[in-house]
Amino acid sequence: MYEDLKYWYLRDHKLFRTLSFAQIKQLCIITGFKKASKGEIIYFSSSDVPRIFLLKKGNIKIVAVDEEGNEILKDIIQKGDLFGELTLENDFESNEYAKVLSDDVVICSFLMSDFENLLLQHPSLALSYTKFVGLKMKRIKNSYANLVSKDAKTRLYQFLKDWAEKEGKQEGNVVTLENYLTQNDIAQIICTSRQTATQLLNEMESQGMLLYNRREIVITDIRKL
């Protein structure tokens, strides 16, 4: 049963669409498969056996730990995203891990050595992977540009708009989001203090722009963001 699940998880991902049925079936042999629950730790960047991960269902966050032991949110990983040692180099000095945010998460993974061999065997897949990582780096670059050029309020609006486009359920101009982020998570994503993020969310709520609770966020008119 797991082999069939692995096949469809891989077949549905745009990264592997250049591979044939037989090639994907062969790929299933080297693919790990894992279900995880909220709060579970998925991987450590300092692992002796580095892996590439593919998130098929749910959401996770990439967290770094500073010298004082504080968690710093680095990225939110959503369905279809790759994470792990994407540069195909193991960084033993990095202290990052992935933590499950949603109730039901499904992950496929590859040993980095197996994935490197796979790219060597299939040039079209290597090209797709290069483009995939390039787009991810471009997104990170744009995020940094926003931090420099925009204030916290504008960054919050942009974050909510992007989140709504990716995962929101829209009816007319109303968009509902499953809220798996704390206010502190949101604050770290937009690089501001928790107090500022809370204040901005409260202002939006008082203005009737959104309804916020621990389970969901309702954006009453997406056009206003």
C-alpha positions, 0 to 999 in steps of 0.5 A: 500500500505504501508503494502505491501511495509513494508513487502517486505522491511523487507522480503528482509533484511537478518536479518528477513529471518528466519521469516515466511510469517505470522511472517513478516506480524505481524512484519509490524504492529509494523514497522514505515515507512518513506521517507526522503529527502536530509538534513533531520534529522532522529533521536536524540539519546536523544529521550524519545522514542528510536528506532531501524532504518533500512535503506532500500534505500539511504545513511545517516550519523551519526553526533555527536555534541561536546561541541562547537557545531561542527558537527563530522561525526561518521559513514556512513550508507548505504542500509541494515544497522541498526542504532539507539540504537543498544545496546538496551540501551538509552544513554541520554548523547549522542548527536548524530543524523542522517542526510540524504545524498542522494535525496531519502531515505526509512527507517523502524523503531521499538520502542526499546521496541517492538524490544526487545520483538520481539527478546525474541519471536524469538531466531533465530532472536536474534541470527541473530541480535547478529551476525549483531551487532557483524560484525558492531563492528568488522568493527569499530574496524578495522577502529580504527586499520587502523587509528593507523597503516596507514597514511592518504594516505593509509586510503583514498585509503582504504576508496575509495576501500571499498566505490567502492566495496559497491556502485560503478558501475564498467565497466572493471577497471573503477568504478563510485560512486555517490558522496554524501560526501563533502571533509570535510566528507571524511576528517572526515571519514579518520581522517585527516584535510580537507586540507590534504584530499583535497590535496590527492584527488587533487594529485590522480586527477593530477595522473589520478587516479580519476575524482572528482566533487560534483556529482560523483567520477570516479576511473579510475583503481580500481586496483591501490588502 
